[in-house]
């Protein structure tokens, strides 16, 4: 083995180790956010902002300018996709910032897969909660109100927003944490 080949092999393994560390940090961030969202229905700024900075740093170290670009694209995509839901008050700002921070770790392609999984998990959690609380009719009525509001290009009524104390709420941070764990496990086992 030549010196160049040895250097290339060492660089490959260190890059792989850095990517593995990025995944581990993304899982830790998602678990911490999921836990705080479960307990207090809030995800603190210190967690999401430090997660964003760590994601940018780790991806930049692992991939240079390409990694930095991927990290910024992932963060921007996460923030852009969920911004409309924050504006109509159907998603909290902490959840929004969490997805942006995770986008910095994961990049845009992996973030899309995590988001789709998180939406499916949140939907299953919401369905279970609606059935458990016996509020199926009320939920269907509220969905109709939301659809009519959107068709008229108006904000939904206050009773279907997060500000309504009687509204059933699913902690989206928990769904995101589950999705990151599922996707990370699939990555480790070679399934993703």
Residue pairs with C-beta under 8 A, 6 or more apart in sequence:
1 9
15 62
15 63
18 58
18 61
18 62
19 62
21 58
22 55
22 58
22 59
22 62
22 105
23 105
23 184
23 187
23 188
25 54
25 55
25 58
25 105
26 55
26 102
26 105
26 106
26 180
26 184
27 180
27 181
27 184
29 47
29 51
29 54
29 55
29 98
29 101
29 102
29 105
30 98
30 102
30 176
30 177
30 179
30 180
30 181
31 177
31 181
32 47
33 43
33 47
33 48
33 51
33 94
33 98
33 173
33 176
33 177
34 171
34 173
34 174
34 176
34 177
34 178
35 177
36 42
36 43
36 44
36 47
36 173
37 43
37 94
37 95
37 171
37 172
37 173
37 174
38 171
38 173
38 174
41 92
41 169
41 171
42 92
42 94
43 92
43 94
43 95
43 97
43 98
43 173
44 94
45 94
45 97
47 98
48 94
48 97
48 98
48 100
48 101
49 97
49 101
51 98
51 101
51 102
51 104
51 105
52 75
52 97
52 100
52 101
52 104
54 104
54 105
55 71
55 74
55 75
55 101
55 102
55 103
55 104
55 105
55 106
56 68
56 71
56 72
56 75
56 104
58 105
59 67
59 68
59 70
59 71
59 104
59 105
59 107
60 67
60 68
60 71
61 67
63 70
70 107
70 108
71 103
71 104
71 105
71 107
72 104
73 103
73 107
73 108
74 102
74 103
74 104
74 105
74 106
74 107
74 108
74 110
74 111
75 100
75 101
75 103
75 104
76 100
76 103
77 103
77 108
77 111
77 112
78 96
78 99
78 100
78 101
78 102
78 103
78 111
78 115
79 96
79 97
79 99
79 100
79 103
81 99
81 115
82 91
82 95
82 96
82 99
83 96
85 91
85 96
86 92
86 93
86 96
88 155
88 156
88 161
89 161
89 162
89 163
90 156
90 160
90 161
90 162
91 162
91 172
92 162
92 172
94 173
95 172
95 173
95 176
98 173
98 176
99 111
99 115
99 176
102 111
102 114
102 176
102 180
103 111
106 114
110 183
110 192
113 183
113 192
114 176
114 179
114 180
114 183
115 179
117 178
117 179
117 182
117 183
118 172
118 175
118 176
118 178
118 179
119 175
121 175
121 178
121 179
122 170
122 172
122 175
125 170
125 174
125 175
126 168
126 170
129 168
129 170
130 136
130 139
130 168
133 168
135 168
139 168
142 159
142 160
145 156
145 157
145 159
145 160
146 156
146 160
149 155
149 156
149 157
150 156
158 164
159 166
159 167
160 167
161 167
162 169
183 192
186 192
